[in-house]
């Protein structure tokens, strides 16, 4: 009888100890928001592991000032197109404007839309949902954060907490013209989409292009679209091949000599900006821009300099 009592006492003690064991702040965050991250993955194609890792990192597991006071879990700043509530917080500069939300779910949805509808992140959706490493390095490449170790920190969170398990299931990339426009009002999580898996071809200034993936070269992309290597170099104002990074824009058709009406000029943003980058950004031939502006292709540009595009 004493032995039975001792055994029961030990069992009850172990149960109590297990009950008293608390989840870490990171585990609590994952437990609380995993279902929302998965719903956003089904809605837009942003991997749940990426959403959770960014949320953990950007919000300090939901305990940062922005997360607590503004329900902003991803550190998204206002930008000129933001019409919602705002808060001001010191970040890269003092008193920067950040988006504020009524509840965390709105922050998660806005984060998905921010990636889905922002041109500089479009190449990410060419990666498989399960390829979280490419997504992490792609986010850093696209400039989501200034921290040079941003991608490594995200990968560490995903692998430490096994966040890849939330990406299980087939979720392909939604074509931009097949998905509804961003919704700023009520948050719902019952939408389902049929997604396309083939490589997406985009258009800029009426010219077809693709975003480079990891391992791409100009020759490999040329082969994919039945082009000669010299052709694709000419389409991109190059005389010889150069290394491609994930997210680089590669034209697969000849660029236009000018931009569309309403986009007559471009104001250089900073000293040292390259004319080649500007021509790639707007889908215009560098030879035409050089002739129009009486510039050498290697000319050093200055901030506030006007470049005529048509």
Short mmCIF file of the C-alpha atoms (twelve columns), coordinates in Angstrom:
data_MODEL
# 
_entry.id   MODEL 
# 
loop_
_atom_site.group_PDB 
_atom_site.id 
_atom_site.type_symbol 
_atom_site.label_atom_id 
_atom_site.label_alt_id 
_atom_site.label_comp_id 
_atom_site.label_asym_id 
_atom_site.label_seq_id 
_atom_site.Cartn_x 
_atom_site.Cartn_y 
_atom_site.Cartn_z 
_atom_site.pdbx_PDB_model_num 
ATOM 1   C CA . UNK A 1   0.000   0.000  0.000   1 
ATOM 2   C CA . UNK A 2   2.827   2.366  0.872   1 
ATOM 3   C CA . UNK A 3   4.531   1.552  -2.431  1 
ATOM 4   C CA . UNK A 4   1.305   2.312  -4.340  1 
ATOM 5   C CA . UNK A 5   0.917   5.610  -2.475  1 
ATOM 6   C CA . UNK A 6   4.521   6.527  -3.259  1 
ATOM 7   C CA . UNK A 7   4.006   5.718  -6.936  1 
ATOM 8   C CA . UNK A 8   0.834   7.839  -7.110  1 
ATOM 9   C CA . UNK A 9   2.575   10.692 -5.335  1 
ATOM 10  C CA . UNK A 10  5.481   10.560 -7.800  1 
ATOM 11  C CA . UNK A 11  3.117   10.448 -10.783 1 
ATOM 12  C CA . UNK A 12  1.107   13.405 -9.470  1 
ATOM 13  C CA . UNK A 13  4.351   15.299 -8.876  1 
ATOM 14  C CA . UNK A 14  5.539   14.699 -12.438 1 
ATOM 15  C CA . UNK A 15  2.147   15.754 -13.823 1 
ATOM 16  C CA . UNK A 16  2.218   18.945 -11.763 1 
ATOM 17  C CA . UNK A 17  5.754   19.692 -12.914 1 
ATOM 18  C CA . UNK A 18  4.731   19.173 -16.539 1 
ATOM 19  C CA . UNK A 19  1.678   21.400 -16.039 1 
ATOM 20  C CA . UNK A 20  3.816   24.119 -14.496 1 
ATOM 21  C CA . UNK A 21  6.312   24.033 -17.381 1 
ATOM 22  C CA . UNK A 22  5.727   27.224 -19.352 1 
ATOM 23  C CA . UNK A 23  6.142   27.732 -23.049 1 
ATOM 24  C CA . UNK A 24  8.883   30.105 -24.119 1 
ATOM 25  C CA . UNK A 25  7.728   33.457 -25.580 1 
ATOM 26  C CA . UNK A 26  8.652   32.147 -29.032 1 
ATOM 27  C CA . UNK A 27  6.598   28.963 -28.565 1 
ATOM 28  C CA . UNK A 28  3.641   30.960 -27.269 1 
ATOM 29  C CA . UNK A 29  3.812   33.212 -30.323 1 
ATOM 30  C CA . UNK A 30  3.928   30.265 -32.722 1 
ATOM 31  C CA . UNK A 31  1.049   28.526 -30.946 1 
ATOM 32  C CA . UNK A 32  -1.031  31.710 -31.063 1 
ATOM 33  C CA . UNK A 33  -0.464  32.764 -34.681 1 
ATOM 34  C CA . UNK A 34  0.350   29.585 -36.654 1 
ATOM 35  C CA . UNK A 35  -3.224  29.124 -37.897 1 
ATOM 36  C CA . UNK A 36  -3.342  32.728 -39.165 1 
ATOM 37  C CA . UNK A 37  -0.001  32.293 -40.943 1 
ATOM 38  C CA . UNK A 38  -1.307  29.139 -42.623 1 
ATOM 39  C CA . UNK A 39  -4.514  30.888 -43.685 1 
ATOM 40  C CA . UNK A 40  -2.445  33.666 -45.247 1 
ATOM 41  C CA . UNK A 41  -0.337  31.052 -47.029 1 
ATOM 42  C CA . UNK A 42  -3.493  29.561 -48.578 1 
ATOM 43  C CA . UNK A 43  -4.716  33.031 -49.528 1 
ATOM 44  C CA . UNK A 44  -1.587  34.529 -51.077 1 
ATOM 45  C CA . UNK A 45  1.180   31.927 -51.295 1 
ATOM 46  C CA . UNK A 46  3.468   33.463 -48.645 1 
ATOM 47  C CA . UNK A 47  4.931   30.467 -46.734 1 
ATOM 48  C CA . UNK A 48  3.632   30.184 -43.183 1 
ATOM 49  C CA . UNK A 49  7.186   29.523 -41.976 1 
ATOM 50  C CA . UNK A 50  8.331   32.850 -43.430 1 
ATOM 51  C CA . UNK A 51  5.402   34.752 -41.897 1 
ATOM 52  C CA . UNK A 52  6.005   33.233 -38.458 1 
ATOM 53  C CA . UNK A 53  9.783   33.734 -38.578 1 
ATOM 54  C CA . UNK A 54  9.436   37.359 -39.640 1 
ATOM 55  C CA . UNK A 55  6.780   37.928 -36.999 1 
ATOM 56  C CA . UNK A 56  8.997   36.426 -34.294 1 
ATOM 57  C CA . UNK A 57  11.999  38.476 -35.358 1 
ATOM 58  C CA . UNK A 58  10.325  41.803 -36.159 1 
ATOM 59  C CA . UNK A 59  7.984   41.854 -33.149 1 
ATOM 60  C CA . UNK A 60  10.265  40.288 -30.540 1 
ATOM 61  C CA . UNK A 61  7.793   37.402 -30.223 1 
ATOM 62  C CA . UNK A 62  4.912   39.861 -30.006 1 
ATOM 63  C CA . UNK A 63  6.430   41.914 -27.194 1 
ATOM 64  C CA . UNK A 64  7.927   44.860 -29.094 1 
ATOM 65  C CA . UNK A 65  6.527   48.362 -28.629 1 
ATOM 66  C CA . UNK A 66  5.095   48.349 -32.155 1 
ATOM 67  C CA . UNK A 67  3.401   44.984 -31.650 1 
ATOM 68  C CA . UNK A 68  1.935   45.887 -28.266 1 
ATOM 69  C CA . UNK A 69  0.797   49.438 -29.014 1 
ATOM 70  C CA . UNK A 70  0.036   49.255 -32.747 1 
ATOM 71  C CA . UNK A 71  -0.460  45.522 -33.442 1 
ATOM 72  C CA . UNK A 72  2.304   45.900 -36.035 1 
ATOM 73  C CA . UNK A 73  4.115   42.544 -36.029 1 
ATOM 74  C CA . UNK A 74  6.258   43.026 -39.140 1 
ATOM 75  C CA . UNK A 75  7.748   46.496 -38.790 1 
ATOM 76  C CA . UNK A 76  6.014   47.750 -41.934 1 
ATOM 77  C CA . UNK A 77  6.403   51.502 -42.321 1 
ATOM 78  C CA . UNK A 78  3.678   53.809 -43.595 1 
ATOM 79  C CA . UNK A 79  4.956   54.497 -47.135 1 
ATOM 80  C CA . UNK A 80  3.105   57.002 -49.290 1 
ATOM 81  C CA . UNK A 81  0.174   54.703 -50.158 1 
ATOM 82  C CA . UNK A 82  -0.866  53.938 -46.557 1 
ATOM 83  C CA . UNK A 83  -4.268  55.410 -45.629 1 
ATOM 84  C CA . UNK A 84  -4.786  53.735 -42.248 1 
ATOM 85  C CA . UNK A 85  -3.804  54.656 -38.701 1 
ATOM 86  C CA . UNK A 86  -0.200  55.585 -37.942 1 
ATOM 87  C CA . UNK A 87  2.224   55.574 -35.040 1 
ATOM 88  C CA . UNK A 88  5.667   57.135 -34.799 1 
ATOM 89  C CA . UNK A 89  8.640   55.176 -33.549 1 
ATOM 90  C CA . UNK A 90  12.447  55.486 -33.619 1 
ATOM 91  C CA . UNK A 91  13.994  52.991 -36.044 1 
ATOM 92  C CA . UNK A 92  16.641  53.709 -38.709 1 
ATOM 93  C CA . UNK A 93  15.809  57.372 -38.070 1 
ATOM 94  C CA . UNK A 94  14.070  59.179 -35.226 1 
ATOM 95  C CA . UNK A 95  10.256  59.369 -35.237 1 
ATOM 96  C CA . UNK A 96  9.581   57.203 -38.303 1 
ATOM 97  C CA . UNK A 97  5.997   56.514 -39.376 1 
ATOM 98  C CA . UNK A 98  4.706   52.950 -38.954 1 
ATOM 99  C CA . UNK A 99  1.364   51.367 -39.793 1 
ATOM 100 C CA . UNK A 100 -1.066  50.725 -36.933 1 
ATOM 101 C CA . UNK A 101 -3.779  48.059 -36.875 1 
ATOM 102 C CA . UNK A 102 -6.886  47.382 -34.787 1 
ATOM 103 C CA . UNK A 103 -5.798  43.768 -34.155 1 
ATOM 104 C CA . UNK A 104 -2.860  41.475 -34.992 1 
ATOM 105 C CA . UNK A 105 -4.786  39.618 -37.725 1 
ATOM 106 C CA . UNK A 106 -4.881  42.810 -39.782 1 
ATOM 107 C CA . UNK A 107 -1.097  43.082 -39.498 1 
ATOM 108 C CA . UNK A 108 -0.675  39.513 -40.766 1 
ATOM 109 C CA . UNK A 109 -2.944  40.158 -43.735 1 
ATOM 110 C CA . UNK A 110 -1.245  43.433 -44.601 1 
ATOM 111 C CA . UNK A 111 2.148   41.719 -44.424 1 
ATOM 112 C CA . UNK A 112 1.005   39.117 -46.968 1 
ATOM 113 C CA . UNK A 113 -0.414  41.804 -49.260 1 
ATOM 114 C CA . UNK A 114 2.735   43.911 -48.837 1 
ATOM 115 C CA . UNK A 115 4.819   41.055 -50.268 1 
ATOM 116 C CA . UNK A 116 2.245   39.885 -52.811 1 
ATOM 117 C CA . UNK A 117 1.579   43.258 -54.463 1 
ATOM 118 C CA . UNK A 118 4.974   44.975 -54.160 1 
ATOM 119 C CA . UNK A 119 6.980   44.739 -57.395 1 
ATOM 120 C CA . UNK A 120 10.318  44.226 -55.690 1 
ATOM 121 C CA . UNK A 121 9.097   41.042 -53.958 1 
ATOM 122 C CA . UNK A 122 7.369   39.431 -56.963 1 
ATOM 123 C CA . UNK A 123 10.326  37.160 -57.753 1 
ATOM 124 C CA . UNK A 124 9.884   35.441 -54.379 1 
ATOM 125 C CA . UNK A 125 6.712   33.792 -55.627 1 
ATOM 126 C CA . UNK A 126 8.720   31.891 -58.238 1 
ATOM 127 C CA . UNK A 127 10.193  29.843 -55.366 1 
ATOM 128 C CA . UNK A 128 8.519   26.740 -53.994 1 
ATOM 129 C CA . UNK A 129 6.568   27.342 -50.779 1 
ATOM 130 C CA . UNK A 130 8.802   24.789 -49.054 1 
ATOM 131 C CA . UNK A 131 12.030  26.538 -50.160 1 
ATOM 132 C CA . UNK A 132 12.241  28.780 -47.103 1 
ATOM 133 C CA . UNK A 133 15.988  29.379 -47.553 1 
ATOM 134 C CA . UNK A 134 15.478  31.051 -50.945 1 
ATOM 135 C CA . UNK A 135 12.633  33.105 -49.478 1 
ATOM 136 C CA . UNK A 136 14.841  34.259 -46.603 1 
ATOM 137 C CA . UNK A 137 17.757  35.252 -48.815 1 
ATOM 138 C CA . UNK A 138 15.318  36.786 -51.319 1 
ATOM 139 C CA . UNK A 139 13.767  39.004 -48.647 1 
ATOM 140 C CA . UNK A 140 17.222  40.276 -47.721 1 
ATOM 141 C CA . UNK A 141 18.127  40.754 -51.399 1 
ATOM 142 C CA . UNK A 142 14.925  42.749 -51.995 1 
ATOM 143 C CA . UNK A 143 15.726  45.062 -49.078 1 
ATOM 144 C CA . UNK A 144 13.092  44.068 -46.526 1 
ATOM 145 C CA . UNK A 145 15.606  44.775 -43.738 1 
ATOM 146 C CA . UNK A 146 19.003  46.460 -43.487 1 
ATOM 147 C CA . UNK A 147 20.480  43.863 -41.103 1 
ATOM 148 C CA . UNK A 148 23.186  41.992 -43.091 1 
ATOM 149 C CA . UNK A 149 22.374  38.814 -41.107 1 
ATOM 150 C CA . UNK A 150 18.612  39.080 -41.659 1 
ATOM 151 C CA . UNK A 151 18.336  35.940 -43.833 1 
ATOM 152 C CA . UNK A 152 20.482  33.877 -41.450 1 
ATOM 153 C CA . UNK A 153 18.370  34.950 -38.460 1 
ATOM 154 C CA . UNK A 154 15.146  33.937 -40.225 1 
ATOM 155 C CA . UNK A 155 16.571  30.560 -41.228 1 
ATOM 156 C CA . UNK A 156 17.763  29.963 -37.656 1 
ATOM 157 C CA . UNK A 157 14.259  30.646 -36.291 1 
ATOM 158 C CA . UNK A 158 12.622  28.370 -38.866 1 
ATOM 159 C CA . UNK A 159 14.993  25.495 -38.154 1 
ATOM 160 C CA . UNK A 160 15.101  25.959 -34.368 1 
ATOM 161 C CA . UNK A 161 11.328  25.844 -34.015 1 
ATOM 162 C CA . UNK A 162 10.557  23.561 -36.947 1 
ATOM 163 C CA . UNK A 163 8.394   26.150 -38.664 1 
ATOM 164 C CA . UNK A 164 8.665   24.333 -41.981 1 
ATOM 165 C CA . UNK A 165 5.998   21.919 -40.743 1 
ATOM 166 C CA . UNK A 166 3.419   24.680 -41.189 1 
ATOM 167 C CA . UNK A 167 4.207   24.810 -44.929 1 
ATOM 168 C CA . UNK A 168 3.013   21.234 -45.443 1 
ATOM 169 C CA . UNK A 169 0.475   20.899 -48.251 1 
ATOM 170 C CA . UNK A 170 0.447   22.071 -51.836 1 
ATOM 171 C CA . UNK A 171 0.261   25.867 -52.088 1 
ATOM 172 C CA . UNK A 172 1.391   27.206 -55.451 1 
ATOM 173 C CA . UNK A 173 2.075   30.743 -56.584 1 
ATOM 174 C CA . UNK A 174 -0.957  32.897 -57.453 1 
ATOM 175 C CA . UNK A 175 -0.696  34.749 -60.736 1 
ATOM 176 C CA . UNK A 176 -1.012  38.513 -60.043 1 
ATOM 177 C CA . UNK A 177 -3.913  38.883 -62.482 1 
ATOM 178 C CA . UNK A 178 -5.830  35.994 -60.901 1 
ATOM 179 C CA . UNK A 179 -5.979  37.201 -57.326 1 
ATOM 180 C CA . UNK A 180 -8.257  39.752 -55.703 1 
ATOM 181 C CA . UNK A 181 -7.021  43.254 -54.879 1 
ATOM 182 C CA . UNK A 182 -5.791  43.894 -51.318 1 
ATOM 183 C CA . UNK A 183 -8.596  44.414 -48.800 1 
ATOM 184 C CA . UNK A 184 -8.006  46.964 -46.075 1 
ATOM 185 C CA . UNK A 185 -11.207 46.369 -44.092 1 
ATOM 186 C CA . UNK A 186 -12.463 43.236 -42.299 1 
ATOM 187 C CA . UNK A 187 -10.063 40.321 -42.059 1 
ATOM 188 C CA . UNK A 188 -11.389 36.967 -43.245 1 
ATOM 189 C CA . UNK A 189 -9.612  33.664 -43.634 1 
ATOM 190 C CA . UNK A 190 -11.957 31.523 -45.684 1 
ATOM 191 C CA . UNK A 191 -10.639 32.361 -49.143 1 
ATOM 192 C CA . UNK A 192 -9.071  29.613 -51.259 1 
ATOM 193 C CA . UNK A 193 -7.336  30.082 -54.584 1 
ATOM 194 C CA . UNK A 194 -6.189  27.851 -57.405 1 
ATOM 195 C CA . UNK A 195 -2.580  28.784 -58.050 1 
ATOM 196 C CA . UNK A 196 -0.303  28.429 -61.076 1 
ATOM 197 C CA . UNK A 197 3.078   26.754 -60.755 1 
ATOM 198 C CA . UNK A 198 4.825   27.670 -64.001 1 
ATOM 199 C CA . UNK A 199 7.371   30.470 -64.144 1 
ATOM 200 C CA . UNK A 200 5.595   33.800 -64.338 1 
ATOM 201 C CA . UNK A 201 6.361   36.223 -67.170 1 
ATOM 202 C CA . UNK A 202 5.657   39.862 -66.340 1 
ATOM 203 C CA . UNK A 203 5.483   43.024 -68.424 1 
ATOM 204 C CA . UNK A 204 7.024   46.430 -67.856 1 
ATOM 205 C CA . UNK A 205 6.436   49.228 -70.350 1 
ATOM 206 C CA . UNK A 206 4.848   46.560 -72.540 1 
ATOM 207 C CA . UNK A 207 8.038   44.456 -72.579 1 
ATOM 208 C CA . UNK A 208 8.100   40.870 -71.311 1 
ATOM 209 C CA . UNK A 209 10.537  39.969 -68.504 1 
ATOM 210 C CA . UNK A 210 11.171  37.454 -65.740 1 
ATOM 211 C CA . UNK A 211 12.755  37.690 -62.295 1 
ATOM 212 C CA . UNK A 212 15.975  35.713 -61.906 1 
ATOM 213 C CA . UNK A 213 16.043  32.774 -59.529 1 
ATOM 214 C CA . UNK A 214 18.967  31.304 -57.660 1 
ATOM 215 C CA . UNK A 215 21.303  29.583 -60.118 1 
ATOM 216 C CA . UNK A 216 20.023  31.423 -63.199 1 
ATOM 217 C CA . UNK A 217 22.297  32.877 -65.854 1 
ATOM 218 C CA . UNK A 218 21.507  34.917 -68.947 1 
ATOM 219 C CA . UNK A 219 22.326  31.846 -71.043 1 
ATOM 220 C CA . UNK A 220 19.999  29.560 -69.086 1 
ATOM 221 C CA . UNK A 221 17.117  32.027 -69.346 1 
ATOM 222 C CA . UNK A 222 17.818  32.496 -73.064 1 
ATOM 223 C CA . UNK A 223 17.637  28.723 -73.543 1 
ATOM 224 C CA . UNK A 224 14.357  28.575 -71.618 1 
ATOM 225 C CA . UNK A 225 12.720  31.068 -73.992 1 
ATOM 226 C CA . UNK A 226 14.382  29.933 -77.247 1 
ATOM 227 C CA . UNK A 227 16.662  32.953 -77.507 1 
ATOM 228 C CA . UNK A 228 20.313  33.238 -78.528 1 
ATOM 229 C CA . UNK A 229 22.645  34.278 -75.664 1 
ATOM 230 C CA . UNK A 230 23.659  37.350 -77.683 1 
ATOM 231 C CA . UNK A 231 19.966  38.217 -78.096 1 
ATOM 232 C CA . UNK A 232 19.146  38.263 -74.404 1 
ATOM 233 C CA . UNK A 233 22.259  40.320 -73.684 1 
ATOM 234 C CA . UNK A 234 21.173  42.873 -76.293 1 
ATOM 235 C CA . UNK A 235 17.646  42.954 -74.838 1 
ATOM 236 C CA . UNK A 236 19.207  43.879 -71.484 1 
ATOM 237 C CA . UNK A 237 21.726  46.465 -72.788 1 
ATOM 238 C CA . UNK A 238 24.716  44.213 -72.125 1 
ATOM 239 C CA . UNK A 239 27.729  43.337 -74.265 1 
ATOM 240 C CA . UNK A 240 28.849  40.468 -72.050 1 
ATOM 241 C CA . UNK A 241 27.205  38.272 -69.444 1 
ATOM 242 C CA . UNK A 242 27.309  39.133 -65.751 1 
ATOM 243 C CA . UNK A 243 26.291  37.320 -62.579 1 
ATOM 244 C CA . UNK A 244 22.570  37.224 -61.866 1 
ATOM 245 C CA . UNK A 245 21.212  37.450 -58.336 1 
ATOM 246 C CA . UNK A 246 17.744  36.292 -57.222 1 
ATOM 247 C CA . UNK A 247 15.290  39.054 -58.024 1 
ATOM 248 C CA . UNK A 248 17.263  40.625 -60.863 1 
ATOM 249 C CA . UNK A 249 15.035  41.697 -63.742 1 
ATOM 250 C CA . UNK A 250 15.787  40.017 -67.098 1 
ATOM 251 C CA . UNK A 251 14.030  41.123 -70.290 1 
ATOM 252 C CA . UNK A 252 13.185  38.400 -72.793 1 
ATOM 253 C CA . UNK A 253 12.077  40.826 -75.519 1 
ATOM 254 C CA . UNK A 254 13.501  44.038 -76.915 1 
ATOM 255 C CA . UNK A 255 12.889  47.087 -74.746 1 
ATOM 256 C CA . UNK A 256 11.049  50.181 -75.993 1 
ATOM 257 C CA . UNK A 257 12.727  53.402 -77.082 1 
ATOM 258 C CA . UNK A 258 10.600  55.420 -74.654 1 
ATOM 259 C CA . UNK A 259 8.207   55.063 -71.765 1 
ATOM 260 C CA . UNK A 260 4.433   55.453 -71.884 1 
ATOM 261 C CA . UNK A 261 2.775   58.856 -71.662 1 
ATOM 262 C CA . UNK A 262 2.650   60.207 -68.138 1 
ATOM 263 C CA . UNK A 263 6.155   58.953 -67.335 1 
ATOM 264 C CA . UNK A 264 8.273   61.465 -69.204 1 
ATOM 265 C CA . UNK A 265 11.202  61.741 -66.813 1 
ATOM 266 C CA . UNK A 266 12.993  60.270 -63.838 1 
ATOM 267 C CA . UNK A 267 14.720  62.183 -61.031 1 
ATOM 268 C CA . UNK A 268 17.928  60.501 -59.881 1 
ATOM 269 C CA . UNK A 269 17.562  59.537 -56.218 1 
ATOM 270 C CA . UNK A 270 21.202  59.456 -55.116 1 
ATOM 271 C CA . UNK A 271 24.726  60.088 -56.340 1 
ATOM 272 C CA . UNK A 272 26.206  57.138 -58.191 1 
ATOM 273 C CA . UNK A 273 22.926  55.674 -59.426 1 
ATOM 274 C CA . UNK A 274 23.587  53.809 -62.667 1 
ATOM 275 C CA . UNK A 275 21.923  54.672 -65.953 1 
ATOM 276 C CA . UNK A 276 21.719  50.957 -66.767 1 
ATOM 277 C CA . UNK A 277 19.665  50.307 -63.623 1 
ATOM 278 C CA . UNK A 278 17.265  53.113 -64.519 1 
ATOM 279 C CA . UNK A 279 16.771  51.757 -68.035 1 
ATOM 280 C CA . UNK A 280 16.125  48.266 -66.668 1 
ATOM 281 C CA . UNK A 281 13.669  49.633 -64.128 1 
ATOM 282 C CA . UNK A 282 11.565  51.411 -66.753 1 
ATOM 283 C CA . UNK A 283 11.965  49.006 -69.685 1 
ATOM 284 C CA . UNK A 284 13.642  51.451 -72.074 1 
ATOM 285 C CA . UNK A 285 16.722  51.029 -74.259 1 
ATOM 286 C CA . UNK A 286 19.833  52.638 -72.865 1 
ATOM 287 C CA . UNK A 287 20.972  53.780 -76.303 1 
ATOM 288 C CA . UNK A 288 17.754  55.802 -76.702 1 
ATOM 289 C CA . UNK A 289 18.018  57.315 -73.226 1 
ATOM 290 C CA . UNK A 290 21.678  58.235 -73.807 1 
ATOM 291 C CA . UNK A 291 20.852  59.903 -77.122 1 
ATOM 292 C CA . UNK A 292 17.877  61.749 -75.684 1 
ATOM 293 C CA . UNK A 293 19.878  63.083 -72.727 1 
ATOM 294 C CA . UNK A 294 23.257  63.439 -74.499 1 
ATOM 295 C CA . UNK A 295 24.848  61.106 -71.967 1 
ATOM 296 C CA . UNK A 296 27.589  58.512 -72.079 1 
ATOM 297 C CA . UNK A 297 26.408  55.021 -70.948 1 
ATOM 298 C CA . UNK A 298 28.970  55.119 -68.119 1 
ATOM 299 C CA . UNK A 299 28.158  58.683 -67.086 1 
ATOM 300 C CA . UNK A 300 28.186  59.368 -63.338 1 
ATOM 301 C CA . UNK A 301 24.754  60.569 -62.282 1 
ATOM 302 C CA . UNK A 302 24.033  62.994 -59.466 1 
ATOM 303 C CA . UNK A 303 21.111  63.191 -57.062 1 
ATOM 304 C CA . UNK A 304 18.238  65.353 -58.373 1 
ATOM 305 C CA . UNK A 305 19.481  65.005 -61.971 1 
ATOM 306 C CA . UNK A 306 16.647  64.758 -64.506 1 
ATOM 307 C CA . UNK A 307 16.671  61.870 -66.990 1 
ATOM 308 C CA . UNK A 308 14.227  62.201 -69.896 1 
ATOM 309 C CA . UNK A 309 12.541  58.900 -70.676 1 
ATOM 310 C CA . UNK A 310 10.446  60.006 -73.684 1 
# 
